[in-house]
Amino acid sequence: MSQDFRADLHVDTLSLLAERGGGLTPQRTDFQVDSERCQMGKIDLLGTAVFTVDGHESPWEHCLSLLEARDRLHQDSSEPFQIVTHPEQVSDLADGVVGMLTTIENGIALEGEVQRLEILHERGVRILGLVWNAANELGQGCHEDTGEGLTQLGKEMVKEATSLGWAIDISHLNPQGVLDLCELGATIVATHSNSRMVHDHVRNLHDQTLNALATVNSLVGVNVFPPFLGGESRAETFVDHVCHIAGILGKDRLALGTDLDGISRTMEGFRDYRDMDVLNEVLESENSGLGSAVLGNNFMNFWRSWAV
């Protein structure tokens, strides 16, 4: 029998750790993610984002400071968190240990230096988000979109990241930038995005974008933040987004990307990982096997398709 996994593709916990210090064991009441809640939710993998806000004065130094916060967590024997760079490492983790897959959220962290991708690769990064909400030297974010695609430098970054065996995160990228990525043959993941057809929010993905993603190796992690969900913003609303995206991409290309520790509140009925079983039940009531697929197995299969 194959192993079931539970994965969350996007949390902003590293930002809080770098800012506030300390660890995650056993509880962290000022965070949405801690070791106790990970154990309660049977979490195997976290997409730990290295997030740099638009306009940061020292983005590369800030990026390194978040990696140092992650490293301290990894090196502390009392903390059940380990850096992982390949899906097989997740399979080999001891019971109760959570893997941390490191992602970049906002390519301004690179300060335009393509060679820094090699440094980040050595530090365990495997997913690159080119932008946050604004435009930068690589492309345009969804909040500053004049319809232009990736810049030449952005395309160079994508080609180099792809050569290293990375996926590209489009959760904040404008639609034309996504089309450019598809043409470049990049492996694409939206770590924390929802459907714009279900709820018209600038951060959500148009069906046109999803149709383009259907032609390439891609996966979408659905977010639990009420402003992105719309409607009554509860687990059933989350399922509405899942089902709409699945209608275009297929149900094997959906995942969970909560955005915990980067959002002020969550959908009704899902406080955090304490309610993973509840979310699983709602997904299963929609379609047998959908819960285990969306809550982890799909991403692990997807990661195996591009991991090197």
WORA-V12167 format. One record per backbone hydrogen bond with DSSP energy under -0.5 kcal/mol. CO is the residue of the C=O (numbers start at 1). NH is the residue of the N-H. E is the energy in kcal/mol with one decimal. If there is no record, write none. Layout:
# WORA-V12167
((CO;NH;E) (CO;NH;E))
This chain:
# WORA-V12167
((5;297;-0.5) (6;44;-2.8) (6;45;-1.7) (8;47;-3.0) (10;259;-2.6) (10;260;-0.6) (11;49;-2.4) (12;15;-0.7) (12;16;-1.1) (13;17;-2.4) (14;18;-2.6) (15;19;-1.7) (16;20;-3.2) (17;21;-2.3) (24;35;-3.5) (26;36;-2.4) (28;31;-2.1) (34;38;-2.1) (35;39;-2.2) (36;40;-2.3) (37;41;-2.0) (38;43;-2.6) (39;42;-0.9) (44;99;-3.0) (45;8;-2.3) (46;48;-1.2) (46;101;-2.8) (47;11;-2.3) (47;49;-0.8) (48;103;-1.9) (49;51;-0.9) (50;105;-2.5) (53;56;-1.5) (56;59;-0.6) (58;62;-2.4) (59;63;-2.4) (60;64;-2.3) (61;65;-1.9) (62;66;-1.7) (63;67;-1.9) (64;68;-2.0) (65;69;-1.7) (66;70;-2.1) (67;71;-2.5) (68;72;-2.2) (69;73;-1.6) (70;74;-2.3) (71;75;-2.4) (72;76;-1.2) (75;77;-0.7) (76;79;-2.0) (79;81;-1.3) (80;98;-3.1) (82;100;-2.6) (86;89;-1.4) (86;90;-0.8) (87;90;-0.6) (87;91;-1.5) (88;92;-1.2) (90;93;-1.2) (94;97;-2.1) (98;82;-2.5) (99;46;-2.6) (99;101;-0.6) (100;84;-2.3) (100;102;-0.6) (101;48;-1.5) (102;126;-2.2) (102;127;-0.9) (103;50;-3.0) (103;105;-0.5) (104;106;-0.7) (104;129;-2.1) (105;52;-1.9) (106;109;-1.6) (107;110;-1.8) (108;111;-1.6) (110;113;-2.1) (112;114;-0.9) (113;116;-1.5) (114;117;-2.0) (115;118;-0.9) (115;119;-0.9) (116;120;-2.5) (117;121;-2.4) (118;122;-2.0) (119;123;-1.2) (120;125;-2.6) (121;124;-1.6) (124;102;-0.7) (126;167;-1.9) (127;104;-2.6) (127;129;-0.5) (128;130;-0.6) (128;169;-2.6) (129;106;-1.2) (130;107;-0.9) (133;143;-1.7) (133;144;-0.6) (138;151;-1.9) (139;136;-2.9) (140;174;-2.3) (141;144;-1.4) (144;146;-0.6) (151;155;-2.3) (152;156;-2.0) (153;157;-2.5) (154;158;-2.2) (155;159;-2.4) (156;160;-2.2) (157;161;-2.8) (158;162;-2.7) (159;163;-1.9) (160;164;-1.3) (161;165;-0.5) (161;166;-2.2) (162;165;-1.1) (167;128;-2.3) (168;189;-2.6) (169;130;-0.7) (170;173;-1.2) (172;142;-1.9) (174;178;-1.5) (175;179;-2.0) (176;180;-2.1) (177;181;-1.9) (178;182;-2.2) (179;183;-1.9) (180;184;-1.7) (181;185;-0.6) (181;186;-1.9) (182;185;-0.9) (186;188;-0.5) (187;168;-3.0) (188;219;-1.1) (189;170;-1.6) (189;191;-0.8) (190;193;-0.6) (190;221;-3.9) (194;205;-3.3) (195;199;-1.9) (199;201;-1.6) (201;204;-2.3) (205;196;-2.7) (205;197;-0.6) (206;210;-2.2) (207;211;-2.9) (208;212;-1.6) (209;213;-2.3) (210;214;-1.7) (212;215;-1.4) (213;216;-1.6) (216;218;-0.9) (217;188;-2.4) (219;190;-2.4) (220;222;-0.6) (220;255;-2.3) (221;193;-2.9) (222;257;-2.5) (224;267;-1.0) (225;228;-1.8) (225;229;-1.4) (226;230;-2.8) (230;233;-1.7) (233;268;-2.7) (234;237;-0.8) (234;238;-2.1) (235;239;-2.0) (236;240;-1.6) (237;241;-1.7) (238;242;-2.3) (239;243;-3.0) (240;244;-2.1) (241;245;-2.4) (242;246;-2.7) (243;247;-1.6) (244;248;-0.6) (245;248;-1.3) (245;249;-3.1) (246;250;-1.9) (250;253;-1.7) (251;254;-0.6) (253;220;-2.1) (255;222;-2.6) (256;9;-3.0) (258;224;-1.0) (259;262;-1.8) (260;12;-2.8) (267;270;-1.9) (268;235;-1.0) (272;275;-2.2) (273;276;-1.6) (275;279;-2.2) (276;280;-2.5) (277;281;-2.2) (278;282;-2.0) (279;283;-2.2) (280;284;-2.7) (281;285;-2.0) (282;286;-0.9) (283;286;-0.7) (283;287;-1.9) (287;290;-2.4) (289;293;-1.6) (290;294;-2.8) (291;295;-2.6) (292;297;-2.2) (293;296;-0.9) (293;298;-2.6) (295;7;-2.3) (296;300;-2.0) (297;301;-2.2) (298;302;-2.6) (299;303;-3.3) (300;304;-1.9) (301;305;-0.9) (302;305;-0.9) (302;306;-0.5) (303;306;-1.4) (303;307;-2.0))
